Amino acid sequence: MGTKKVMAQPTAKDILAASTDSRLEARKRVLMAGLVVPEGGIESFNCTVLDVSASGARVRVAPDRMIPPEFHLVVVRDRTAHQARVMWRSQQLAGVRFDASYTIDNHLPDALHFIQKLWIESATR
C-alpha cells in the first residue's frame, strides 16, 4: 500500500507570491489614499493603495468593507481613476487589474463626471 500525501492549503503569502509571478509589470510600492467607487457612483468608501503599476494595484480596505468585483479606483494624489476588476482577494486586501485609466480633468467621458466631484471632495478633506 502506498502512502497518501496531504497537500497543504496555500497561505496568503503563497497567493501573493503567485500573483506577483504572473504580473506583466512590476508594481511600485506606494502608500496613497484612494476611493472605491462601485458602478453608478452613488456611494464610495476609502481605501489605501499599497502598490501600483500601469496595469493594476494592490489595495486595502477597512475590515467592515467589501470590494465589489468591478469598480472605479480613484487614486487621489495621482488625479487618476481606473476601471478596476478584482483578480484576487484575501481578507482586507485585493489585487486589481485596470481595464481602463483616466486622468481626472475636464476631458473625462461624460459618464464619469461624478468621479471628478468625488475626487474634489476627497482631495479637500
MMTF fields as JSON, N, C-alpha, C and O atoms, coordinates in Angstrom:
{
  "mmtfVersion": "1.0.0",
  "mmtfProducer": "UNKNOWN",
  "numBonds": 499,
  "numAtoms": 500,
  "numGroups": 125,
  "numChains": 1,
  "numModels": 1,
  "chainsPerModel": [1],
  "groupsPerChain": [125],
  "chainIdList": ["A"],
  "bondAtomList": [4, 2, 8, 6, 12, 10, 16, 14, 20, 18, 24, 22, 28, 26, 32, 30, 36, 34, 40, 38, 44, 42, 48, 46, 52, 50, 56, 54, 60, 58, 64, 62, 68, 66, 72, 70, 76, 74, 80, 78, 84, 82, 88, 86, 92, 90, 96, 94, 100, 98, 104, 102, 108, 106, 112, 110, 116, 114, 120, 118, 124, 122, 128, 126, 132, 130, 136, 134, 140, 138, 144, 142, 148, 146, 152, 150, 156, 154, 160, 158, 164, 162, 168, 166, 172, 170, 176, 174, 180, 178, 184, 182, 188, 186, 192, 190, 196, 194, 200, 198, 204, 202, 208, 206, 212, 210, 216, 214, 220, 218, 224, 222, 228, 226, 232, 230, 236, 234, 240, 238, 244, 242, 248, 246, 252, 250, 256, 254, 260, 258, 264, 262, 268, 266, 272, 270, 276, 274, 280, 278, 284, 282, 288, 286, 292, 290, 296, 294, 300, 298, 304, 302, 308, 306, 312, 310, 316, 314, 320, 318, 324, 322, 328, 326, 332, 330, 336, 334, 340, 338, 344, 342, 348, 346, 352, 350, 356, 354, 360, 358, 364, 362, 368, 366, 372, 370, 376, 374, 380, 378, 384, 382, 388, 386, 392, 390, 396, 394, 400, 398, 404, 402, 408, 406, 412, 410, 416, 414, 420, 418, 424, 422, 428, 426, 432, 430, 436, 434, 440, 438, 444, 442, 448, 446, 452, 450, 456, 454, 460, 458, 464, 462, 468, 466, 472, 470, 476, 474, 480, 478, 484, 482, 488, 486, 492, 490, 496, 494],
  "bondOrderList": [1, 1, 1, 1, 1, 1, 1, 1, 1, 1, 1, 1, 1, 1, 1, 1, 1, 1, 1, 1, 1, 1, 1, 1, 1, 1, 1, 1, 1, 1, 1, 1, 1, 1, 1, 1, 1, 1, 1, 1, 1, 1, 1, 1, 1, 1, 1, 1, 1, 1, 1, 1, 1, 1, 1, 1, 1, 1, 1, 1, 1, 1, 1, 1, 1, 1, 1, 1, 1, 1, 1, 1, 1, 1, 1, 1, 1, 1, 1, 1, 1, 1, 1, 1, 1, 1, 1, 1, 1, 1, 1, 1, 1, 1, 1, 1, 1, 1, 1, 1, 1, 1, 1, 1, 1, 1, 1, 1, 1, 1, 1, 1, 1, 1, 1, 1, 1, 1, 1, 1, 1, 1, 1, 1],
  "groupList": [{"groupName": "MET", "atomNameList": ["N", "CA", "C", "O"], "elementList": ["N", "C", "C", "O"], "formalChargeList": [0, 0, 0, 0], "bondAtomList": [1, 0, 2, 1, 3, 2], "bondOrderList": [1, 1, 2], "singleLetterCode": "M", "chemCompType": "L-PEPTIDE LINKING"}, {"groupName": "GLY", "atomNameList": ["N", "CA", "C", "O"], "elementList": ["N", "C", "C", "O"], "formalChargeList": [0, 0, 0, 0], "bondAtomList": [1, 0, 2, 1, 3, 2], "bondOrderList": [1, 1, 2], "singleLetterCode": "G", "chemCompType": "PEPTIDE LINKING"}, {"groupName": "THR", "atomNameList": ["N", "CA", "C", "O"], "elementList": ["N", "C", "C", "O"], "formalChargeList": [0, 0, 0, 0], "bondAtomList": [1, 0, 2, 1, 3, 2], "bondOrderList": [1, 1, 2], "singleLetterCode": "T", "chemCompType": "L-PEPTIDE LINKING"}, {"groupName": "LYS", "atomNameList": ["N", "CA", "C", "O"], "elementList": ["N", "C", "C", "O"], "formalChargeList": [0, 0, 0, 0], "bondAtomList": [1, 0, 2, 1, 3, 2], "bondOrderList": [1, 1, 2], "singleLetterCode": "K", "chemCompType": "L-PEPTIDE LINKING"}, {"groupName": "VAL", "atomNameList": ["N", "CA", "C", "O"], "elementList": ["N", "C", "C", "O"], "formalChargeList": [0, 0, 0, 0], "bondAtomList": [1, 0, 2, 1, 3, 2], "bondOrderList": [1, 1, 2], "singleLetterCode": "V", "chemCompType": "L-PEPTIDE LINKING"}, {"groupName": "ALA", "atomNameList": ["N", "CA", "C", "O"], "elementList": ["N", "C", "C", "O"], "formalChargeList": [0, 0, 0, 0], "bondAtomList": [1, 0, 2, 1, 3, 2], "bondOrderList": [1, 1, 2], "singleLetterCode": "A", "chemCompType": "L-PEPTIDE LINKING"}, {"groupName": "GLN", "atomNameList": ["N", "CA", "C", "O"], "elementList": ["N", "C", "C", "O"], "formalChargeList": [0, 0, 0, 0], "bondAtomList": [1, 0, 2, 1, 3, 2], "bondOrderList": [1, 1, 2], "singleLetterCode": "Q", "chemCompType": "L-PEPTIDE LINKING"}, {"groupName": "PRO", "atomNameList": ["N", "CA", "C", "O"], "elementList": ["N", "C", "C", "O"], "formalChargeList": [0, 0, 0, 0], "bondAtomList": [1, 0, 2, 1, 3, 2], "bondOrderList": [1, 1, 2], "singleLetterCode": "P", "chemCompType": "L-PEPTIDE LINKING"}, {"groupName": "ASP", "atomNameList": ["N", "CA", "C", "O"], "elementList": ["N", "C", "C", "O"], "formalChargeList": [0, 0, 0, 0], "bondAtomList": [1, 0, 2, 1, 3, 2], "bondOrderList": [1, 1, 2], "singleLetterCode": "D", "chemCompType": "L-PEPTIDE LINKING"}, {"groupName": "ILE", "atomNameList": ["N", "CA", "C", "O"], "elementList": ["N", "C", "C", "O"], "formalChargeList": [0, 0, 0, 0], "bondAtomList": [1, 0, 2, 1, 3, 2], "bondOrderList": [1, 1, 2], "singleLetterCode": "I", "chemCompType": "L-PEPTIDE LINKING"}, {"groupName": "LEU", "atomNameList": ["N", "CA", "C", "O"], "elementList": ["N", "C", "C", "O"], "formalChargeList": [0, 0, 0, 0], "bondAtomList": [1, 0, 2, 1, 3, 2], "bondOrderList": [1, 1, 2], "singleLetterCode": "L", "chemCompType": "L-PEPTIDE LINKING"}, {"groupName": "SER", "atomNameList": ["N", "CA", "C", "O"], "elementList": ["N", "C", "C", "O"], "formalChargeList": [0, 0, 0, 0], "bondAtomList": [1, 0, 2, 1, 3, 2], "bondOrderList": [1, 1, 2], "singleLetterCode": "S", "chemCompType": "L-PEPTIDE LINKING"}, {"groupName": "ARG", "atomNameList": ["N", "CA", "C", "O"], "elementList": ["N", "C", "C", "O"], "formalChargeList": [0, 0, 0, 0], "bondAtomList": [1, 0, 2, 1, 3, 2], "bondOrderList": [1, 1, 2], "singleLetterCode": "R", "chemCompType": "L-PEPTIDE LINKING"}, {"groupName": "GLU", "atomNameList": ["N", "CA", "C", "O"], "elementList": ["N", "C", "C", "O"], "formalChargeList": [0, 0, 0, 0], "bondAtomList": [1, 0, 2, 1, 3, 2], "bondOrderList": [1, 1, 2], "singleLetterCode": "E", "chemCompType": "L-PEPTIDE LINKING"}, {"groupName": "PHE", "atomNameList": ["N", "CA", "C", "O"], "elementList": ["N", "C", "C", "O"], "formalChargeList": [0, 0, 0, 0], "bondAtomList": [1, 0, 2, 1, 3, 2], "bondOrderList": [1, 1, 2], "singleLetterCode": "F", "chemCompType": "L-PEPTIDE LINKING"}, {"groupName": "ASN", "atomNameList": ["N", "CA", "C", "O"], "elementList": ["N", "C", "C", "O"], "formalChargeList": [0, 0, 0, 0], "bondAtomList": [1, 0, 2, 1, 3, 2], "bondOrderList": [1, 1, 2], "singleLetterCode": "N", "chemCompType": "L-PEPTIDE LINKING"}, {"groupName": "CYS", "atomNameList": ["N", "CA", "C", "O"], "elementList": ["N", "C", "C", "O"], "formalChargeList": [0, 0, 0, 0], "bondAtomList": [1, 0, 2, 1, 3, 2], "bondOrderList": [1, 1, 2], "singleLetterCode": "C", "chemCompType": "L-PEPTIDE LINKING"}, {"groupName": "HIS", "atomNameList": ["N", "CA", "C", "O"], "elementList": ["N", "C", "C", "O"], "formalChargeList": [0, 0, 0, 0], "bondAtomList": [1, 0, 2, 1, 3, 2], "bondOrderList": [1, 1, 2], "singleLetterCode": "H", "chemCompType": "L-PEPTIDE LINKING"}, {"groupName": "TRP", "atomNameList": ["N", "CA", "C", "O"], "elementList": ["N", "C", "C", "O"], "formalChargeList": [0, 0, 0, 0], "bondAtomList": [1, 0, 2, 1, 3, 2], "bondOrderList": [1, 1, 2], "singleLetterCode": "W", "chemCompType": "L-PEPTIDE LINKING"}, {"groupName": "TYR", "atomNameList": ["N", "CA", "C", "O"], "elementList": ["N", "C", "C", "O"], "formalChargeList": [0, 0, 0, 0], "bondAtomList": [1, 0, 2, 1, 3, 2], "bondOrderList": [1, 1, 2], "singleLetterCode": "Y", "chemCompType": "L-PEPTIDE LINKING"}],
  "groupTypeList": [0, 1, 2, 3, 3, 4, 0, 5, 6, 7, 2, 5, 3, 8, 9, 10, 5, 5, 11, 2, 8, 11, 12, 10, 13, 5, 12, 3, 12, 4, 10, 0, 5, 1, 10, 4, 4, 7, 13, 1, 1, 9, 13, 11, 14, 15, 16, 2, 4, 10, 8, 4, 11, 5, 11, 1, 5, 12, 4, 12, 4, 5, 7, 8, 12, 0, 9, 7, 7, 13, 14, 17, 10, 4, 4, 4, 12, 8, 12, 2, 5, 17, 6, 5, 12, 4, 0, 18, 12, 11, 6, 6, 10, 5, 1, 4, 12, 14, 8, 5, 11, 19, 2, 9, 8, 15, 17, 10, 7, 8, 5, 10, 17, 14, 9, 6, 3, 10, 18, 9, 13, 11, 5, 2, 12],
  "groupIdList": [1, 2, 3, 4, 5, 6, 7, 8, 9, 10, 11, 12, 13, 14, 15, 16, 17, 18, 19, 20, 21, 22, 23, 24, 25, 26, 27, 28, 29, 30, 31, 32, 33, 34, 35, 36, 37, 38, 39, 40, 41, 42, 43, 44, 45, 46, 47, 48, 49, 50, 51, 52, 53, 54, 55, 56, 57, 58, 59, 60, 61, 62, 63, 64, 65, 66, 67, 68, 69, 70, 71, 72, 73, 74, 75, 76, 77, 78, 79, 80, 81, 82, 83, 84, 85, 86, 87, 88, 89, 90, 91, 92, 93, 94, 95, 96, 97, 98, 99, 100, 101, 102, 103, 104, 105, 106, 107, 108, 109, 110, 111, 112, 113, 114, 115, 116, 117, 118, 119, 120, 121, 122, 123, 124, 125],
  "secStructList": [7, 7, 7, 7, 7, 7, 7, 7, 7, 7, 7, 2, 2, 2, 2, 2, 2, 2, 2, 2, 2, 6, 7, 1, 1, 7, 7, 3, 3, 3, 3, 3, 3, 3, 3, 3, 3, 3, 6, 6, 1, 1, 7, 7, 3, 3, 3, 3, 3, 3, 3, 3, 7, 1, 1, 3, 3, 3, 3, 3, 7, 7, 6, 6, 7, 7, 7, 7, 1, 3, 3, 3, 3, 3, 3, 6, 6, 6, 6, 3, 3, 3, 3, 3, 3, 3, 3, 3, 3, 3, 6, 6, 3, 3, 3, 3, 3, 3, 3, 3, 3, 3, 3, 1, 1, 6, 6, 1, 7, 4, 4, 4, 2, 2, 2, 2, 2, 2, 2, 2, 2, 2, 2, 6, 7],
  "xCoordList": [0.833, 0.0, 0.872, 1.842, 0.515, 1.262, 0.792, -0.308, 1.626, 1.233, 0.577, 0.949, -0.389, -1.128, -0.545, -0.45, -0.156, 0.382, -0.759, -1.692, -0.678, -1.661, -1.056, 0.019, -1.748, -1.274, -1.706, -2.87, -0.798, -1.119, -1.897, -1.677, -2.798, -3.549, -2.611, -1.759, -2.746, -1.862, -2.145, -3.295, -1.104, -1.245, -1.418, -1.252, -1.753, -1.877, -0.545, -0.527, 0.577, 1.902, 2.106, 2.654, 1.652, 1.76, 0.942, 1.392, -0.263, -1.14, -0.516, -0.53, 0.041, 0.677, 1.888, 2.106, 2.679, 3.851, 3.427, 4.049, 2.376, 1.896, 1.379, 1.616, 0.673, 0.144, 1.279, 1.188, 2.334, 3.487, 4.154, 4.527, 4.307, 4.985, 4.237, 4.861, 2.896, 2.117, 1.863, 1.191, 2.382, 2.176, 2.973, 4.066, 2.4, 3.094, 4.128, 5.146, 3.869, 4.75, 4.998, 4.137, 6.148, 6.436, 5.624, 5.415, 5.18, 4.451, 5.391, 6.347, 5.106, 5.877, 5.148, 3.949, 5.887, 5.282, 4.978, 5.823, 3.765, 3.318, 2.427, 2.122, 2.029, 1.045, 0.212, 0.541, -0.882, -1.685, -3.156, -3.655, -3.825, -5.264, -5.994, -5.617, -7.038, -7.852, -9.315, -9.687, -10.134, -11.577, -12.016, -11.621, -12.836, -13.502, -14.882, -15.655, -15.183, -16.448, -17.171, -16.851, -18.153, -18.917, -19.637, -19.841, -20.017, -20.699, -21.84, -22.582, -21.975, -23.033, -22.606, -23.165, -21.623, -21.09, -22.0, -21.772, -23.034, -23.964, -23.28, -23.592, -22.341, -21.603, -20.129, -19.767, -19.296, -17.878, -17.347, -17.977, -16.176, -15.54, -14.03, -13.509, -13.347, -11.897, -11.18, -11.675, -10.005, -9.094, -7.676, -7.462, -6.721, -5.313, -4.699, -4.826, -4.04, -3.332, -1.934, -1.179, -1.594, -0.316, 0.78, 1.946, 0.418, 1.362, 0.594, -0.599, 1.299, 0.611, 1.561, 2.774, 0.979, 1.686, 0.722, -0.388, 1.134, 0.255, -0.953, -1.979, -0.842, -1.927, -2.707, -3.664, -2.322, -3.062, -2.516, -1.588, -3.126, -2.742, -3.12, -3.875, -2.566, -2.982, -3.554, -2.911, -4.773, -5.458, -5.88, -6.063, -6.029, -6.504, -7.721, -7.743, -8.733, -9.936, -10.156, -9.541, -11.022, -11.369, -12.034, -12.649, -11.906, -12.471, -13.973, -14.466, -14.693, -16.143, -16.566, -17.758, -15.62, -15.912, -15.6, -14.731, -16.323, -16.104, -15.945, -16.807, -14.857, -14.613, -15.461, -15.392, -16.258, -17.057, -16.16, -15.027, -16.643, -15.827, -15.337, -14.236, -16.14, -15.759, -16.131, -17.192, -15.257, -15.482, -14.514, -13.675, -14.633, -13.65, -12.76, -13.249, -11.47, -10.493, -9.98, -9.391, -10.207, -9.719, -8.478, -8.54, -7.351, -6.116, -5.998, -5.702, -6.235, -6.401, -5.164, -5.271, -3.993, -2.766, -2.42, -1.953, -2.645, -2.293, -3.338, -3.101, -4.499, -5.605, -5.972, -6.17, -6.059, -6.419, -7.607, -7.853, -8.329, -9.429, -9.218, -8.886, -9.41, -9.192, -10.442, -11.001, -10.867, -11.914, -11.193, -10.332, -11.544, -10.779, -11.613, -12.835, -10.905, -11.526, -10.683, -9.461, -11.338, -10.632, -10.115, -10.862, -8.807, -8.175, -7.968, -7.998, -7.759, -7.646, -7.994, -7.906, -8.385, -8.649, -8.296, -8.392, -7.888, -7.537, -7.842, -7.109, -8.904, -9.361, -9.522, -10.392, -8.705, -8.858, -8.078, -8.165, -7.323, -6.503, -7.129, -7.856, -6.834, -7.268, -6.262, -5.715, -6.036, -5.239, -6.2, -7.088, -6.026, -6.953, -6.197, -5.043, -6.877, -6.364, -7.12, -8.327, -6.409, -7.046, -7.492, -6.682, -8.787, -9.311, -9.242, -9.158, -9.278, -9.151, -8.702, -9.005, -7.983, -7.493, -7.766, -7.719, -8.052, -8.406, -7.718, -7.58, -7.291, -6.833, -8.069, -8.966, -8.11, -9.274, -9.062, -8.346, -9.701, -9.627, -10.91, -11.883, -10.915, -12.123, -12.403, -13.414, -11.535, -11.716, -12.24, -12.192, -12.735, -13.329, -14.548, -15.268, -14.801, -16.053, -17.25, -17.208, -18.306, -19.493, -20.006, -20.441, -19.959, -20.479, -19.659, -20.098, -18.472, -17.598, -17.412, -16.546, -18.202, -18.05, -18.296, -17.764, -19.076, -19.31, -17.998, -17.858, -17.042, -15.755, -14.975, -14.297, -15.064, -14.366, -14.907, -14.137, -16.202, -16.813, -16.335, -16.0, -16.305, -15.822, -14.354, -13.955, -13.554, -12.137, -11.979, -11.187, -12.721, -12.632, -12.999, -12.314, -14.075, -14.485, -13.407, -13.134, -12.797, -11.773, -10.476, -9.836, -10.085, -8.833, -8.858, -7.812, -10.049, -10.145, -10.38, -10.528, -10.417, -10.597, -9.343, -9.315],
  "yCoordList": [-1.198, 0.0, 1.254, 1.354, 2.191, 3.435, 4.422, 4.303, 5.384, 6.414, 7.559, 7.874, 8.162, 9.26, 10.581, 10.814, 11.44, 12.743, 13.726, 13.778, 14.486, 15.53, 16.853, 17.242, 17.529, 18.814, 19.923, 19.979, 20.789, 21.913, 22.97, 23.168, 23.633, 24.738, 25.918, 26.172, 26.649, 27.799, 28.892, 29.129, 29.541, 30.654, 31.947, 31.97, 33.022, 34.331, 34.72, 35.322, 34.375, 34.672, 33.946, 34.514, 32.657, 31.892, 32.541, 32.629, 32.992, 33.621, 34.908, 35.17, 35.721, 36.964, 36.683, 37.375, 35.673, 35.334, 34.877, 35.256, 34.067, 33.583, 34.74, 34.784, 35.676, 36.793, 37.695, 38.287, 37.803, 38.601, 37.983, 38.693, 36.659, 35.977, 36.096, 36.079, 36.219, 36.239, 37.655, 37.818, 38.665, 40.034, 40.345, 39.82, 41.206, 41.651, 42.727, 42.844, 43.505, 44.611, 44.585, 44.151, 45.039, 45.157, 46.31, 47.335, 46.121, 47.194, 47.997, 47.461, 49.273, 50.17, 50.294, 50.571, 50.086, 50.24, 51.705, 52.579, 51.948, 53.305, 53.212, 52.117, 54.321, 54.373, 55.618, 56.714, 55.428, 56.567, 56.361, 55.237, 57.469, 57.437, 57.141, 57.623, 56.345, 56.029, 55.948, 55.971, 55.853, 55.676, 54.489, 54.345, 53.643, 52.572, 53.114, 53.49, 53.151, 53.697, 52.602, 52.36, 51.937, 50.924, 51.554, 52.767, 50.726, 51.201, 52.147, 51.904, 53.217, 54.189, 55.354, 56.444, 55.155, 56.236, 56.781, 57.882, 56.032, 56.505, 56.598, 57.472, 55.681, 55.693, 55.455, 55.028, 55.737, 55.434, 55.233, 55.642, 54.596, 54.46, 54.477, 54.205, 54.802, 54.963, 53.625, 52.591, 53.68, 52.544, 53.089, 54.295, 52.206, 52.572, 51.803, 50.581, 52.51, 51.88, 51.561, 52.459, 50.268, 49.824, 49.694, 49.963, 49.288, 49.274, 49.414, 49.116, 49.877, 50.205, 50.033, 50.202, 49.695, 49.679, 50.267, 50.67, 50.317, 50.833, 49.929, 50.38, 48.657, 47.712, 47.234, 46.473, 47.663, 47.197, 47.737, 48.545, 47.26, 47.744, 46.72, 45.78, 46.938, 46.187, 47.208, 48.213, 46.949, 47.901, 47.228, 46.013, 48.064, 47.588, 48.417, 49.633, 47.746, 48.423, 48.107, 47.189, 48.858, 48.626, 47.254, 46.757, 46.646, 45.302, 45.199, 44.126, 46.291, 46.248, 46.53, 46.652, 46.633, 46.927, 45.731, 44.918, 45.637, 44.576, 45.221, 45.982, 44.921, 45.476, 44.7, 43.472, 45.402, 44.708, 44.139, 44.593, 43.162, 42.555, 43.552, 43.401, 44.564, 45.617, 46.954, 47.091, 47.948, 49.261, 50.26, 49.889, 51.507, 52.516, 52.764, 52.961, 52.753, 53.083, 54.483, 54.728, 55.398, 56.766, 56.895, 56.677, 57.246, 57.481, 58.99, 59.704, 59.464, 60.898, 61.684, 62.65, 61.299, 62.07, 62.134, 63.165, 61.05, 60.991, 61.606, 61.74, 61.982, 62.507, 61.533, 61.928, 60.241, 59.228, 58.416, 58.278, 57.889, 56.96, 55.753, 55.889, 54.587, 53.359, 52.489, 52.281, 51.993, 50.979, 49.7, 49.211, 49.154, 48.063, 46.793, 46.831, 45.671, 44.343, 43.556, 43.489, 42.963, 42.185, 40.894, 40.14, 40.657, 39.437, 38.429, 37.22, 38.932, 38.081, 38.929, 40.156, 38.256, 38.964, 38.071, 36.847, 38.69, 37.989, 38.919, 39.88, 38.648, 39.479, 40.922, 41.207, 41.842, 43.258, 43.68, 44.84, 42.78, 43.107, 42.595, 41.602, 43.289, 42.816, 43.271, 44.372, 42.411, 42.762, 43.043, 42.239, 44.183, 44.565, 44.825, 45.255, 44.554, 44.837, 46.042, 46.166, 46.932, 48.101, 47.765, 47.367, 47.928, 47.732, 49.019, 48.98, 50.159, 51.472, 52.462, 52.291, 53.494, 54.514, 55.899, 56.107, 56.846, 58.2, 59.205, 58.976, 60.308, 61.437, 62.213, 62.447, 62.606, 63.352, 64.821, 65.56, 65.209, 66.571, 66.873, 66.125, 67.934, 68.325, 67.457, 67.657, 66.503, 65.65, 64.252, 63.342, 64.083, 62.8, 62.526, 63.46, 61.267, 60.965, 61.436, 61.412, 61.86, 62.377, 61.422, 61.861, 60.14, 59.153, 59.077, 58.464, 59.689, 59.613, 60.944, 61.054, 61.952, 63.248, 63.177, 64.002, 62.226, 62.071, 61.764, 62.09, 61.142, 60.815, 62.084, 62.162, 63.071, 64.333, 64.98, 65.503, 64.949, 65.517, 64.759, 65.377, 63.427, 62.63, 62.936, 63.018, 63.105, 63.414, 64.755, 64.871, 65.761, 67.089, 67.016, 67.599, 66.305, 66.158, 65.471, 65.878, 64.441, 63.693, 64.488, 64.455, 65.194, 65.935, 67.144, 67.599, 67.655, 68.842, 68.49, 69.385, 67.207, 66.814, 67.007, 66.728],
  "zCoordList": [0.0, 0.0, 0.0, 0.753, -0.844, -0.918, 0.126, 0.665, 0.4, 1.35, 0.59, -0.541, 1.226, 0.619, 1.104, 2.309, 0.179, 0.534, 0.726, -0.076, 1.771, 2.029, 1.583, 2.04, 0.699, 0.193, 1.143, 1.54, 1.505, 2.387, 1.607, 0.412, 2.297, 1.691, 1.493, 2.345, 0.381, 0.173, 1.198, 1.566, 1.644, 2.578, 1.791, 0.572, 2.498, 1.845, 1.202, 0.128, 1.86, 1.308, -0.019, -0.964, -0.091, -1.332, -2.447, -3.589, -2.102, -3.093, -3.613, -4.815, -2.691, -3.119, -3.998, -4.992, -3.642, -4.454, -5.841, -6.833, -5.923, -7.218, -8.066, -9.273, -7.434, -8.204, -8.68, -9.756, -7.898, -8.304, -9.522, -10.456, -9.516, -10.605, -11.919, -12.98, -11.88, -13.108, -13.636, -14.654, -12.966, -13.404, -14.654, -14.869, -15.467, -16.668, -16.338, -17.021, -15.3, -14.932, -13.434, -12.669, -13.015, -11.592, -11.009, -11.657, -9.795, -9.124, -8.233, -7.671, -8.118, -7.267, -5.927, -5.885, -4.84, -3.51, -3.257, -3.452, -2.824, -2.505, -1.27, -0.798, -0.772, 0.305, 0.037, 0.49, -0.712, -1.153, -0.812, -0.763, -0.582, -0.337, -1.635, -2.703, -1.523, -2.683, -2.318, -1.145, -3.339, -3.171, -4.008, -5.165, -3.406, -4.142, -4.496, -3.615, -5.795, -6.267, -7.054, -8.218, -6.416, -7.15, -8.337, -8.379, -9.293, -10.509, -10.153, -9.201, -10.914, -10.704, -9.848, -9.973, -8.972, -8.167, -7.097, -6.597, -6.729, -5.706, -4.348, -3.539, -4.112, -2.856, -3.165, -4.262, -2.184, -2.302, -0.895, 0.081, -0.793, 0.515, 0.335, -0.746, 1.416, 1.385, 1.284, 1.732, 0.685, 0.658, 0.683, 0.557, 0.845, 0.767, -0.39, -0.465, -1.286, -2.397, -1.886, -1.513, -1.871, -1.313, -2.355, -2.068, -3.55, -4.658, -5.953, -6.022, -6.99, -8.235, -9.423, -9.301, -10.564, -11.853, -12.87, -12.519, -14.107, -15.155, -15.37, -15.879, -14.988, -15.277, -14.053, -14.203, -12.834, -11.675, -10.374, -10.349, -9.275, -7.95, -6.895, -7.143, -5.704, -4.523, -3.564, -3.258, -3.085, -2.215, -0.925, -0.857, 0.104, 1.41, 1.803, 1.617, 2.349, 2.814, 4.287, 4.829, 4.925, 6.323, 6.468, 5.526, 7.652, 7.853, 7.582, 7.235, 7.737, 7.543, 6.092, 5.813, 5.187, 3.782, 2.9, 3.214, 1.789, 0.819, -0.551, -0.99, -1.212, -2.544, -3.554, -3.602, -4.36, -5.374, -6.472, -6.632, -7.225, -8.289, -9.336, -9.866, -9.638, -10.584, -9.977, -9.367, -10.141, -9.541, -10.169, -10.99, -9.787, -10.166, -8.955, -7.843, -9.179, -8.143, -8.438, -9.49, -7.506, -7.644, -6.775, -5.565, -7.384, -6.645, -6.496, -7.454, -5.274, -5.024, -5.419, -6.174, -4.93, -5.185, -6.67, -7.153, -7.389, -8.811, -9.74, -10.941, -9.184, -10.012, -11.122, -12.271, -10.759, -11.745, -11.268, -10.069, -12.227, -11.966, -12.862, -14.039, -12.3, -13.052, -12.978, -11.901, -14.107, -14.122, -13.716, -14.448, -12.545, -11.956, -11.815, -11.673, -11.861, -11.71, -10.708, -10.836, -9.712, -8.692, -9.312, -9.935, -9.126, -9.622, -8.494, -8.722, -7.276, -6.097, -4.878, -4.909, -3.817, -2.56, -1.393, -1.478, -0.309, 0.914, 2.072, 2.305, 2.796, 3.91, 3.453, 2.631, 3.965, 3.649, 2.408, 2.005, 1.794, 0.633, -0.648, -0.651, -1.734, -3.057, -4.099, -4.027, -5.056, -6.218, -7.353, -7.636, -8.005, -9.067, -10.366, -10.368, -11.452, -12.793, -13.325, -13.118, -14.01, -14.603, -16.015, -16.853, -16.278, -17.624, -18.44, -19.667, -17.749, -18.397, -17.338, -16.157, -17.75, -16.818, -17.392, -18.605, -16.493, -16.905, -15.997, -14.795, -16.57, -15.776, -15.366, -16.175, -14.11, -13.638, -14.008, -13.332, -15.088, -15.589, -16.357, -16.261, -17.097, -17.825, -19.046, -19.719, -19.344, -20.518, -20.16, -20.987, -18.937, -18.578, -19.441, -19.793, -19.793, -20.503, -19.674, -18.444, -20.347, -19.657, -18.587, -17.522, -18.856, -17.908, -16.626, -15.653, -16.607, -15.427, -14.706, -13.838, -15.045, -14.392, -12.887, -12.145, -12.426, -10.989, -10.262, -9.083, -10.948, -10.321, -10.013, -8.988, -10.884, -10.629, -9.356, -8.551, -9.175, -7.967, -6.721, -5.71, -6.792, -5.658, -5.363, -4.201, -6.414, -6.236, -5.525, -4.59, -5.959, -5.339, -3.868, -3.027, -3.549, -2.154, -1.331, -0.202, -1.881, -1.161, -1.034, 0.017, -2.078, -2.071, -1.131, -0.668, -0.856, 0.015, 1.481, 2.314, 1.802, 3.213, 3.997, 5.195]
}
